[in-house]
Amino acid sequence: MNPTNMLELQKLVLEKVYENKFLFVKELKKSILWLDHEELHILYNWAIGKFNDRYRTIINCVYLGFDFQKSMITGALAPAY
């Protein structure tokens, strides 16, 4: 599968799982592993445009490298290292 198709696939997956916060984070993290820098930029802009009202903080945290799922347990943003 070429990278453009992977980008489009990840968009479809995110649209399907957006109602489940944990699945959304999991799939967004996968995207970061699979896509190149340019595609990540495209996906970020698309995700912010599509899910800004619901997941803006989550999207930004995932892109910045924070472990959002851990922070949901502790109540604080924790770096993912």
N, C-alpha and C positions, 0 to 999 in steps of 0.2 A: 504494500500500500504506500503510495507516495505521500510526502509530507502534507500537501494541500488537502488530500483526502482525509488525513489524520486530523487536521484542523477542523474540517467540516464534521467529521465523526464526533470529535469532542464537543462541538457546539450542540449537536443533536443529543448526545448523552447528558450534557448539562441541562438542556431544556427538559429532558425526561425525568431527571432526579431533583429538580430544583425545590420540590416541596419537602424533601428530606434533607435537612441541614448537614447531617453527617455524611450522607452520600455525595452531596454537592461538594463539600470540602475534599473528600476522598478523590473524586473525579477531577477537581481542579488541580490537586496536587499531582495526579497522574499526568495531566496536561503539561505541567512544568517539567516533568521528567522527559516527556516524549517530543515536545515541540522545540524548534530552534528559536533564537532570540526574536527574529522578525515575526514569526507566527505567534509567539507569546504576546508580543505587543498588539497584534491584531486581536487575539483572543481576549486580552485585558480590556481593550476598548469596546469590543462586542459585549463582554460580560457586564461591564459597568453600564453600558447603554441598555442592556436587557434586564438586568437584575439589581440596578442601583438602589431602588427603594427597599429591597428586602435584604440584600447581601453585600452592600458596599464595603462595610467593615471587614467582613469575611474575605472578600476578594482581595482587598488591600493587604490584609494580614498574611494571606497565603502567598501573595506575590512578594511581600517583604521578608518572608521566611519565618513568620511566627507560627507556632503550633497552636492553631485556634481550638482544636478539640481539647487539648490539655488546658487551655485557658478557660474553657467552658466549665471545667471541673473545679479549677482553683479560683476562678473569678478574676484572674489577672492575665494580661498578655505575657506569654512566656516565649522567649526565643527558642527556635527549634534547632538545637545543637546537640 
